[in-house]
Amino acid sequence: MTDKKIADLSDKELLQQMNKLRNGKIIDSLIIGFSMGVVVYSAVNGFNIFTLSPFLIVYLIVKNSKNNKILEGEIKKEMESRRLTKKI
C-alpha cells in the first residue's frame, strides 16, 4: 500500500482496497493453477526448465499473499471500528 496509513483512508478508499485484495486473490489463484498445469504437462512430456520454474512463481505469490493477509486484517479492523459494510 502507499504511504497513507489505513486510519487516514476514507470509507470509499477502504472499500476499494478490500476489492483490490479480493481481486488479487482471484488472479493469484489463476496463476497458481496455470503454473501447476505447466508443471504437470512438462513432467508428463519430459523434464526440462519449465518443469521446475513455475515453483518459483508459486513461491513468490504465496510469500506476497502473507503480506496481503496482514493488510486485509488491518483493513477489516478499521472497517469494523467505523461500522462499515462492504456496500457503499
Gaussian input, Z-matrix of N, CA and C with variables (Angstrom, degrees):
# hf/3-21g

backbone

0 1
 N
 C     1     B1
 C     2     B2     1     A1
 N     3     B3     2     A2     1     D1
 C     4     B4     3     A3     2     D2
 C     5     B5     4     A4     3     D3
 N     6     B6     5     A5     4     D4
 C     7     B7     6     A6     5     D5
 C     8     B8     7     A7     6     D6
 N     9     B9     8     A8     7     D7
 C    10    B10     9     A9     8     D8
 C    11    B11    10    A10     9     D9
 N    12    B12    11    A11    10    D10
 C    13    B13    12    A12    11    D11
 C    14    B14    13    A13    12    D12
 N    15    B15    14    A14    13    D13
 C    16    B16    15    A15    14    D14
 C    17    B17    16    A16    15    D15
 N    18    B18    17    A17    16    D16
 C    19    B19    18    A18    17    D17
 C    20    B20    19    A19    18    D18
 N    21    B21    20    A20    19    D19
 C    22    B22    21    A21    20    D20
 C    23    B23    22    A22    21    D21
 N    24    B24    23    A23    22    D22
 C    25    B25    24    A24    23    D23
 C    26    B26    25    A25    24    D24
 N    27    B27    26    A26    25    D25
 C    28    B28    27    A27    26    D26
 C    29    B29    28    A28    27    D27
 N    30    B30    29    A29    28    D28
 C    31    B31    30    A30    29    D29
 C    32    B32    31    A31    30    D30
 N    33    B33    32    A32    31    D31
 C    34    B34    33    A33    32    D32
 C    35    B35    34    A34    33    D33
 N    36    B36    35    A35    34    D34
 C    37    B37    36    A36    35    D35
 C    38    B38    37    A37    36    D36
 N    39    B39    38    A38    37    D37
 C    40    B40    39    A39    38    D38
 C    41    B41    40    A40    39    D39
 N    42    B42    41    A41    40    D40
 C    43    B43    42    A42    41    D41
 C    44    B44    43    A43    42    D42
 N    45    B45    44    A44    43    D43
 C    46    B46    45    A45    44    D44
 C    47    B47    46    A46    45    D45
 N    48    B48    47    A47    46    D46
 C    49    B49    48    A48    47    D47
 C    50    B50    49    A49    48    D48
 N    51    B51    50    A50    49    D49
 C    52    B52    51    A51    50    D50
 C    53    B53    52    A52    51    D51
 N    54    B54    53    A53    52    D52
 C    55    B55    54    A54    53    D53
 C    56    B56    55    A55    54    D54
 N    57    B57    56    A56    55    D55
 C    58    B58    57    A57    56    D56
 C    59    B59    58    A58    57    D57
 N    60    B60    59    A59    58    D58
 C    61    B61    60    A60    59    D59
 C    62    B62    61    A61    60    D60
 N    63    B63    62    A62    61    D61
 C    64    B64    63    A63    62    D62
 C    65    B65    64    A64    63    D63
 N    66    B66    65    A65    64    D64
 C    67    B67    66    A66    65    D65
 C    68    B68    67    A67    66    D66
 N    69    B69    68    A68    67    D67
 C    70    B70    69    A69    68    D68
 C    71    B71    70    A70    69    D69
 N    72    B72    71    A71    70    D70
 C    73    B73    72    A72    71    D71
 C    74    B74    73    A73    72    D72
 N    75    B75    74    A74    73    D73
 C    76    B76    75    A75    74    D74
 C    77    B77    76    A76    75    D75
 N    78    B78    77    A77    76    D76
 C    79    B79    78    A78    77    D77
 C    80    B80    79    A79    78    D78
 N    81    B81    80    A80    79    D79
 C    82    B82    81    A81    80    D80
 C    83    B83    82    A82    81    D81
 N    84    B84    83    A83    82    D82
 C    85    B85    84    A84    83    D83
 C    86    B86    85    A85    84    D84
 N    87    B87    86    A86    85    D85
 C    88    B88    87    A87    86    D86
 C    89    B89    88    A88    87    D87
 N    90    B90    89    A89    88    D88
 C    91    B91    90    A90    89    D89
 C    92    B92    91    A91    90    D90
 N    93    B93    92    A92    91    D91
 C    94    B94    93    A93    92    D92
 C    95    B95    94    A94    93    D93
 N    96    B96    95    A95    94    D94
 C    97    B97    96    A96    95    D95
 C    98    B98    97    A97    96    D96
 N    99    B99    98    A98    97    D97
 C   100   B100    99    A99    98    D98
 C   101   B101   100   A100    99    D99
 N   102   B102   101   A101   100   D100
 C   103   B103   102   A102   101   D101
 C   104   B104   103   A103   102   D102
 N   105   B105   104   A104   103   D103
 C   106   B106   105   A105   104   D104
 C   107   B107   106   A106   105   D105
 N   108   B108   107   A107   106   D106
 C   109   B109   108   A108   107   D107
 C   110   B110   109   A109   108   D108
 N   111   B111   110   A110   109   D109
 C   112   B112   111   A111   110   D110
 C   113   B113   112   A112   111   D111
 N   114   B114   113   A113   112   D112
 C   115   B115   114   A114   113   D113
 C   116   B116   115   A115   114   D114
 N   117   B117   116   A116   115   D115
 C   118   B118   117   A117   116   D116
 C   119   B119   118   A118   117   D117
 N   120   B120   119   A119   118   D118
 C   121   B121   120   A120   119   D119
 C   122   B122   121   A121   120   D120
 N   123   B123   122   A122   121   D121
 C   124   B124   123   A123   122   D122
 C   125   B125   124   A124   123   D123
 N   126   B126   125   A125   124   D124
 C   127   B127   126   A126   125   D125
 C   128   B128   127   A127   126   D126
 N   129   B129   128   A128   127   D127
 C   130   B130   129   A129   128   D128
 C   131   B131   130   A130   129   D129
 N   132   B132   131   A131   130   D130
 C   133   B133   132   A132   131   D131
 C   134   B134   133   A133   132   D132
 N   135   B135   134   A134   133   D133
 C   136   B136   135   A135   134   D134
 C   137   B137   136   A136   135   D135
 N   138   B138   137   A137   136   D136
 C   139   B139   138   A138   137   D137
 C   140   B140   139   A139   138   D138
 N   141   B141   140   A140   139   D139
 C   142   B142   141   A141   140   D140
 C   143   B143   142   A142   141   D141
 N   144   B144   143   A143   142   D142
 C   145   B145   144   A144   143   D143
 C   146   B146   145   A145   144   D144
 N   147   B147   146   A146   145   D145
 C   148   B148   147   A147   146   D146
 C   149   B149   148   A148   147   D147
 N   150   B150   149   A149   148   D148
 C   151   B151   150   A150   149   D149
 C   152   B152   151   A151   150   D150
 N   153   B153   152   A152   151   D151
 C   154   B154   153   A153   152   D152
 C   155   B155   154   A154   153   D153
 N   156   B156   155   A155   154   D154
 C   157   B157   156   A156   155   D155
 C   158   B158   157   A157   156   D156
 N   159   B159   158   A158   157   D157
 C   160   B160   159   A159   158   D158
 C   161   B161   160   A160   159   D159
 N   162   B162   161   A161   160   D160
 C   163   B163   162   A162   161   D161
 C   164   B164   163   A163   162   D162
 N   165   B165   164   A164   163   D163
 C   166   B166   165   A165   164   D164
 C   167   B167   166   A166   165   D165
 N   168   B168   167   A167   166   D166
 C   169   B169   168   A168   167   D167
 C   170   B170   169   A169   168   D168
 N   171   B171   170   A170   169   D169
 C   172   B172   171   A171   170   D170
 C   173   B173   172   A172   171   D171
 N   174   B174   173   A173   172   D172
 C   175   B175   174   A174   173   D173
 C   176   B176   175   A175   174   D174
 N   177   B177   176   A176   175   D175
 C   178   B178   177   A177   176   D176
 C   179   B179   178   A178   177   D177
 N   180   B180   179   A179   178   D178
 C   181   B181   180   A180   179   D179
 C   182   B182   181   A181   180   D180
 N   183   B183   182   A182   181   D181
 C   184   B184   183   A183   182   D182
 C   185   B185   184   A184   183   D183
 N   186   B186   185   A185   184   D184
 C   187   B187   186   A186   185   D185
 C   188   B188   187   A187   186   D186
 N   189   B189   188   A188   187   D187
 C   190   B190   189   A189   188   D188
 C   191   B191   190   A190   189   D189
 N   192   B192   191   A191   190   D190
 C   193   B193   192   A192   191   D191
 C   194   B194   193   A193   192   D192
 N   195   B195   194   A194   193   D193
 C   196   B196   195   A195   194   D194
 C   197   B197   196   A196   195   D195
 N   198   B198   197   A197   196   D196
 C   199   B199   198   A198   197   D197
 C   200   B200   199   A199   198   D198
 N   201   B201   200   A200   199   D199
 C   202   B202   201   A201   200   D200
 C   203   B203   202   A202   201   D201
 N   204   B204   203   A203   202   D202
 C   205   B205   204   A204   203   D203
 C   206   B206   205   A205   204   D204
 N   207   B207   206   A206   205   D205
 C   208   B208   207   A207   206   D206
 C   209   B209   208   A208   207   D207
 N   210   B210   209   A209   208   D208
 C   211   B211   210   A210   209   D209
 C   212   B212   211   A211   210   D210
 N   213   B213   212   A212   211   D211
 C   214   B214   213   A213   212   D212
 C   215   B215   214   A214   213   D213
 N   216   B216   215   A215   214   D214
 C   217   B217   216   A216   215   D215
 C   218   B218   217   A217   216   D216
 N   219   B219   218   A218   217   D217
 C   220   B220   219   A219   218   D218
 C   221   B221   220   A220   219   D219
 N   222   B222   221   A221   220   D220
 C   223   B223   222   A222   221   D221
 C   224   B224   223   A223   222   D222
 N   225   B225   224   A224   223   D223
 C   226   B226   225   A225   224   D224
 C   227   B227   226   A226   225   D225
 N   228   B228   227   A227   226   D226
 C   229   B229   228   A228   227   D227
 C   230   B230   229   A229   228   D228
 N   231   B231   230   A230   229   D229
 C   232   B232   231   A231   230   D230
 C   233   B233   232   A232   231   D231
 N   234   B234   233   A233   232   D232
 C   235   B235   234   A234   233   D233
 C   236   B236   235   A235   234   D234
 N   237   B237   236   A236   235   D235
 C   238   B238   237   A237   236   D236
 C   239   B239   238   A238   237   D237
 N   240   B240   239   A239   238   D238
 C   241   B241   240   A240   239   D239
 C   242   B242   241   A241   240   D240
 N   243   B243   242   A242   241   D241
 C   244   B244   243   A243   242   D242
 C   245   B245   244   A244   243   D243
 N   246   B246   245   A245   244   D244
 C   247   B247   246   A246   245   D245
 C   248   B248   247   A247   246   D246
 N   249   B249   248   A248   247   D247
 C   250   B250   249   A249   248   D248
 C   251   B251   250   A250   249   D249
 N   252   B252   251   A251   250   D250
 C   253   B253   252   A252   251   D251
 C   254   B254   253   A253   252   D252
 N   255   B255   254   A254   253   D253
 C   256   B256   255   A255   254   D254
 C   257   B257   256   A256   255   D255
 N   258   B258   257   A257   256   D256
 C   259   B259   258   A258   257   D257
 C   260   B260   259   A259   258   D258
 N   261   B261   260   A260   259   D259
 C   262   B262   261   A261   260   D260
 C   263   B263   262   A262   261   D261

   B1=1.4338
   B2=1.5168
   B3=1.3110
   B4=1.4547
   B5=1.5136
   B6=1.3213
   B7=1.4566
   B8=1.5281
   B9=1.3275
   B10=1.4592
   B11=1.5194
   B12=1.3154
   B13=1.4561
   B14=1.5209
   B15=1.2949
   B16=1.4552
   B17=1.5238
   B18=1.3117
   B19=1.4626
   B20=1.5230
   B21=1.3275
   B22=1.4613
   B23=1.5237
   B24=1.3259
   B25=1.4608
   B26=1.5285
   B27=1.3117
   B28=1.4604
   B29=1.5269
   B30=1.3159
   B31=1.4686
   B32=1.5214
   B33=1.3165
   B34=1.4645
   B35=1.5263
   B36=1.3278
   B37=1.4692
   B38=1.5278
   B39=1.3403
   B40=1.4679
   B41=1.5205
   B42=1.3184
   B43=1.4608
   B44=1.5272
   B45=1.3287
   B46=1.4590
   B47=1.5233
   B48=1.3195
   B49=1.4631
   B50=1.5279
   B51=1.3335
   B52=1.4663
   B53=1.5271
   B54=1.3312
   B55=1.4648
   B56=1.5212
   B57=1.3310
   B58=1.4642
   B59=1.5316
   B60=1.3244
   B61=1.4619
   B62=1.5263
   B63=1.3301
   B64=1.4664
   B65=1.5306
   B66=1.3218
   B67=1.4613
   B68=1.5245
   B69=1.3215
   B70=1.4586
   B71=1.5218
   B72=1.3334
   B73=1.4696
   B74=1.5239
   B75=1.3207
   B76=1.4659
   B77=1.5261
   B78=1.3079
   B79=1.4660
   B80=1.5296
   B81=1.3311
   B82=1.4655
   B83=1.5227
   B84=1.3217
   B85=1.4638
   B86=1.5224
   B87=1.3186
   B88=1.4662
   B89=1.5252
   B90=1.3263
   B91=1.4647
   B92=1.5230
   B93=1.3320
   B94=1.4612
   B95=1.5222
   B96=1.3215
   B97=1.4678
   B98=1.5120
   B99=1.3305
   B100=1.4584
   B101=1.5326
   B102=1.3216
   B103=1.4692
   B104=1.5268
   B105=1.3192
   B106=1.4586
   B107=1.5248
   B108=1.3250
   B109=1.4614
   B110=1.5165
   B111=1.3322
   B112=1.4676
   B113=1.5214
   B114=1.3158
   B115=1.4641
   B116=1.5186
   B117=1.3100
   B118=1.4624
   B119=1.5282
   B120=1.3181
   B121=1.4598
   B122=1.5333
   B123=1.3241
   B124=1.4622
   B125=1.5289
   B126=1.3377
   B127=1.4587
   B128=1.5281
   B129=1.3188
   B130=1.4643
   B131=1.5246
   B132=1.3227
   B133=1.4582
   B134=1.5265
   B135=1.2909
   B136=1.4572
   B137=1.5181
   B138=1.3115
   B139=1.4584
   B140=1.5280
   B141=1.3230
   B142=1.4473
   B143=1.5249
   B144=1.3159
   B145=1.4607
   B146=1.5254
   B147=1.3288
   B148=1.4525
   B149=1.5307
   B150=1.2982
   B151=1.4552
   B152=1.5254
   B153=1.3140
   B154=1.4610
   B155=1.5324
   B156=1.3141
   B157=1.4650
   B158=1.5292
   B159=1.3354
   B160=1.4737
   B161=1.5273
   B162=1.3185
   B163=1.4638
   B164=1.5256
   B165=1.3256
   B166=1.4586
   B167=1.5258
   B168=1.3077
   B169=1.4662
   B170=1.5305
   B171=1.3207
   B172=1.4655
   B173=1.5318
   B174=1.3299
   B175=1.4648
   B176=1.5274
   B177=1.3277
   B178=1.4614
   B179=1.5295
   B180=1.3094
   B181=1.4654
   B182=1.5267
   B183=1.3206
   B184=1.4671
   B185=1.5271
   B186=1.3206
   B187=1.4609
   B188=1.5218
   B189=1.3215
   B190=1.4623
   B191=1.5240
   B192=1.3183
   B193=1.4636
   B194=1.5304
   B195=1.3163
   B196=1.4688
   B197=1.5271
   B198=1.3369
   B199=1.4656
   B200=1.5207
   B201=1.3229
   B202=1.4596
   B203=1.5243
   B204=1.3266
   B205=1.4623
   B206=1.5334
   B207=1.3218
   B208=1.4701
   B209=1.5255
   B210=1.3301
   B211=1.4598
   B212=1.5266
   B213=1.3206
   B214=1.4622
   B215=1.5275
   B216=1.3222
   B217=1.4592
   B218=1.5132
   B219=1.3319
   B220=1.4592
   B221=1.5261
   B222=1.3136
   B223=1.4635
   B224=1.5266
   B225=1.3339
   B226=1.4691
   B227=1.5195
   B228=1.3421
   B229=1.4660
   B230=1.5249
   B231=1.3355
   B232=1.4569
   B233=1.5273
   B234=1.3235
   B235=1.4667
   B236=1.5278
   B237=1.3256
   B238=1.4614
   B239=1.5227
   B240=1.3395
   B241=1.4623
   B242=1.5241
   B243=1.3348
   B244=1.4651
   B245=1.5171
   B246=1.3215
   B247=1.4765
   B248=1.5315
   B249=1.3136
   B250=1.4687
   B251=1.5032
   B252=1.3031
   B253=1.4569
   B254=1.5060
   B255=1.3037
   B256=1.4598
   B257=1.5214
   B258=1.3210
   B259=1.4592
   B260=1.5310
   B261=1.2987
   B262=1.4723
   B263=1.4848
   A1=109.08
   A2=117.41
   A3=121.22
   A4=110.21
   A5=114.93
   A6=120.22
   A7=113.17
   A8=116.80
   A9=119.66
   A10=110.42
   A11=115.41
   A12=119.43
   A13=108.70
   A14=115.52
   A15=120.74
   A16=110.81
   A17=117.08
   A18=120.39
   A19=111.66
   A20=117.71
   A21=121.20
   A22=112.98
   A23=117.82
   A24=120.90
   A25=110.53
   A26=115.39
   A27=119.69
   A28=108.87
   A29=115.33
   A30=120.01
   A31=110.84
   A32=115.63
   A33=120.21
   A34=111.08
   A35=117.06
   A36=120.87
   A37=111.40
   A38=116.68
   A39=119.90
   A40=111.03
   A41=116.26
   A42=120.18
   A43=111.04
   A44=117.08
   A45=120.25
   A46=111.12
   A47=117.35
   A48=120.71
   A49=111.05
   A50=116.52
   A51=119.62
   A52=110.68
   A53=116.74
   A54=120.05
   A55=111.18
   A56=117.47
   A57=120.92
   A58=110.68
   A59=116.26
   A60=119.87
   A61=110.93
   A62=116.63
   A63=120.40
   A64=110.67
   A65=116.85
   A66=120.21
   A67=111.09
   A68=116.39
   A69=120.67
   A70=111.91
   A71=116.53
   A72=120.33
   A73=111.07
   A74=116.14
   A75=120.31
   A76=110.26
   A77=116.80
   A78=120.79
   A79=110.26
   A80=116.87
   A81=120.11
   A82=111.14
   A83=117.07
   A84=120.74
   A85=111.43
   A86=116.34
   A87=119.71
   A88=112.00
   A89=116.59
   A90=120.19
   A91=110.75
   A92=117.01
   A93=120.34
   A94=110.33
   A95=117.03
   A96=120.31
   A97=112.10
   A98=116.79
   A99=120.74
   A100=110.68
   A101=116.66
   A102=120.73
   A103=111.38
   A104=116.55
   A105=118.64
   A106=110.87
   A107=116.97
   A108=120.09
   A109=111.65
   A110=116.97
   A111=121.10
   A112=110.42
   A113=117.24
   A114=120.86
   A115=110.31
   A116=117.20
   A117=120.62
   A118=110.30
   A119=116.80
   A120=120.63
   A121=111.21
   A122=116.47
   A123=118.73
   A124=111.59
   A125=118.34
   A126=120.24
   A127=110.44
   A128=116.65
   A129=120.86
   A130=110.78
   A131=116.94
   A132=121.44
   A133=113.73
   A134=118.35
   A135=121.92
   A136=110.95
   A137=115.74
   A138=120.59
   A139=110.12
   A140=114.95
   A141=122.07
   A142=108.37
   A143=117.18
   A144=120.74
   A145=111.97
   A146=117.95
   A147=121.00
   A148=112.39
   A149=117.60
   A150=120.23
   A151=111.41
   A152=117.12
   A153=119.89
   A154=113.94
   A155=118.67
   A156=120.25
   A157=113.78
   A158=120.87
   A159=118.24
   A160=113.61
   A161=117.90
   A162=119.33
   A163=110.92
   A164=117.64
   A165=120.84
   A166=110.29
   A167=116.31
   A168=120.92
   A169=110.09
   A170=116.62
   A171=120.83
   A172=110.11
   A173=117.17
   A174=121.00
   A175=110.79
   A176=116.40
   A177=120.29
   A178=111.52
   A179=116.95
   A180=120.63
   A181=110.45
   A182=117.06
   A183=120.49
   A184=110.27
   A185=116.88
   A186=120.53
   A187=110.91
   A188=117.18
   A189=121.26
   A190=111.47
   A191=117.61
   A192=119.88
   A193=111.50
   A194=117.27
   A195=119.65
   A196=110.23
   A197=116.54
   A198=120.08
   A199=110.54
   A200=116.47
   A201=120.37
   A202=111.36
   A203=116.74
   A204=120.49
   A205=110.27
   A206=116.63
   A207=120.46
   A208=109.90
   A209=116.31
   A210=121.03
   A211=111.20
   A212=116.65
   A213=120.85
   A214=110.80
   A215=117.24
   A216=120.72
   A217=112.07
   A218=116.61
   A219=119.89
   A220=111.42
   A221=116.41
   A222=119.72
   A223=110.12
   A224=117.45
   A225=120.16
   A226=111.44
   A227=116.80
   A228=119.74
   A229=110.63
   A230=116.20
   A231=119.92
   A232=110.86
   A233=116.90
   A234=120.18
   A235=110.67
   A236=116.69
   A237=119.71
   A238=111.00
   A239=116.83
   A240=119.13
   A241=111.25
   A242=116.99
   A243=121.09
   A244=112.15
   A245=116.09
   A246=123.01
   A247=111.38
   A248=114.22
   A249=120.34
   A250=110.29
   A251=115.04
   A252=119.63
   A253=106.81
   A254=117.23
   A255=120.51
   A256=112.38
   A257=117.03
   A258=120.12
   A259=109.96
   A260=116.28
   A261=122.75
   A262=107.18
   D1=165.87
   D2=-177.86
   D3=-74.63
   D4=-171.00
   D5=-177.07
   D6=-72.14
   D7=-12.44
   D8=178.77
   D9=-65.94
   D10=139.71
   D11=174.76
   D12=-79.54
   D13=154.76
   D14=-178.13
   D15=-63.44
   D16=-36.86
   D17=-179.55
   D18=-67.02
   D19=-23.49
   D20=-178.62
   D21=-85.21
   D22=-9.27
   D23=-178.38
   D24=-75.45
   D25=148.54
   D26=175.32
   D27=-76.26
   D28=170.97
   D29=179.53
   D30=-60.89
   D31=-43.70
   D32=-179.08
   D33=-64.03
   D34=-39.92
   D35=179.16
   D36=-66.41
   D37=-37.21
   D38=176.22
   D39=-61.33
   D40=-45.02
   D41=179.67
   D42=-65.54
   D43=-36.73
   D44=176.85
   D45=-64.82
   D46=-39.45
   D47=177.93
   D48=-64.43
   D49=-40.16
   D50=177.71
   D51=-63.73
   D52=-40.09
   D53=178.27
   D54=-65.58
   D55=-39.15
   D56=177.54
   D57=-62.46
   D58=-42.45
   D59=179.34
   D60=-65.05
   D61=-41.31
   D62=179.34
   D63=-64.87
   D64=-44.29
   D65=178.15
   D66=-64.36
   D67=-36.81
   D68=177.49
   D69=-62.70
   D70=-38.00
   D71=177.63
   D72=-62.39
   D73=-41.57
   D74=-179.35
   D75=-65.65
   D76=-44.94
   D77=179.98
   D78=-64.60
   D79=-42.42
   D80=178.04
   D81=-60.30
   D82=-41.26
   D83=179.14
   D84=-63.31
   D85=-41.30
   D86=177.92
   D87=-64.20
   D88=-41.70
   D89=179.66
   D90=-65.69
   D91=-41.59
   D92=178.71
   D93=-63.62
   D94=-44.07
   D95=178.31
   D96=-61.11
   D97=-44.40
   D98=178.52
   D99=-63.35
   D100=-42.06
   D101=-179.96
   D102=-63.08
   D103=-41.32
   D104=178.74
   D105=-68.24
   D106=-32.97
   D107=174.29
   D108=-63.15
   D109=-39.62
   D110=177.03
   D111=-64.58
   D112=-40.61
   D113=178.97
   D114=-62.36
   D115=-47.47
   D116=-178.57
   D117=-64.13
   D118=-45.07
   D119=-178.98
   D120=-61.95
   D121=-45.34
   D122=-177.90
   D123=-73.67
   D124=-27.15
   D125=176.47
   D126=-70.17
   D127=-36.19
   D128=179.20
   D129=-71.33
   D130=-37.51
   D131=-175.84
   D132=-96.54
   D133=14.71
   D134=177.63
   D135=110.86
   D136=141.53
   D137=-177.80
   D138=-77.76
   D139=134.88
   D140=173.93
   D141=-153.06
   D142=-165.87
   D143=-176.71
   D144=-62.81
   D145=-29.87
   D146=-178.48
   D147=-74.75
   D148=-11.59
   D149=179.76
   D150=-71.45
   D151=-41.69
   D152=-174.04
   D153=-105.11
   D154=-19.91
   D155=-176.57
   D156=-63.52
   D157=-32.47
   D158=177.90
   D159=-64.14
   D160=-21.60
   D161=177.78
   D162=-64.30
   D163=-32.29
   D164=176.25
   D165=-64.67
   D166=-43.02
   D167=178.75
   D168=-62.11
   D169=-44.60
   D170=-179.73
   D171=-63.45
   D172=-41.06
   D173=178.73
   D174=-59.92
   D175=-45.67
   D176=-178.97
   D177=-64.50
   D178=-38.63
   D179=179.51
   D180=-67.16
   D181=-43.53
   D182=-179.55
   D183=-65.56
   D184=-39.97
   D185=178.34
   D186=-62.85
   D187=-42.54
   D188=178.57
   D189=-69.00
   D190=-32.76
   D191=-178.05
   D192=-68.41
   D193=-27.05
   D194=176.14
   D195=-65.42
   D196=-41.08
   D197=177.06
   D198=-66.16
   D199=-39.01
   D200=179.09
   D201=-65.90
   D202=-34.15
   D203=179.36
   D204=-65.85
   D205=-39.98
   D206=177.68
   D207=-64.72
   D208=-45.13
   D209=179.00
   D210=-62.18
   D211=-40.58
   D212=179.17
   D213=-63.31
   D214=-39.94
   D215=178.00
   D216=-62.89
   D217=-40.96
   D218=178.86
   D219=-67.37
   D220=-39.17
   D221=178.64
   D222=-66.41
   D223=-40.94
   D224=178.32
   D225=-62.14
   D226=-40.73
   D227=178.17
   D228=-61.66
   D229=-43.02
   D230=179.70
   D231=-65.88
   D232=-38.78
   D233=178.60
   D234=-65.84
   D235=-39.20
   D236=178.43
   D237=-66.90
   D238=-37.71
   D239=179.82
   D240=-67.91
   D241=-28.02
   D242=176.63
   D243=-91.60
   D244=-4.23
   D245=-178.83
   D246=59.51
   D247=44.99
   D248=178.29
   D249=-89.34
   D250=145.92
   D251=168.32
   D252=-102.48
   D253=176.22
   D254=-178.24
   D255=-81.96
   D256=1.78
   D257=-179.43
   D258=-110.91
   D259=119.86
   D260=170.52
   D261=-151.27

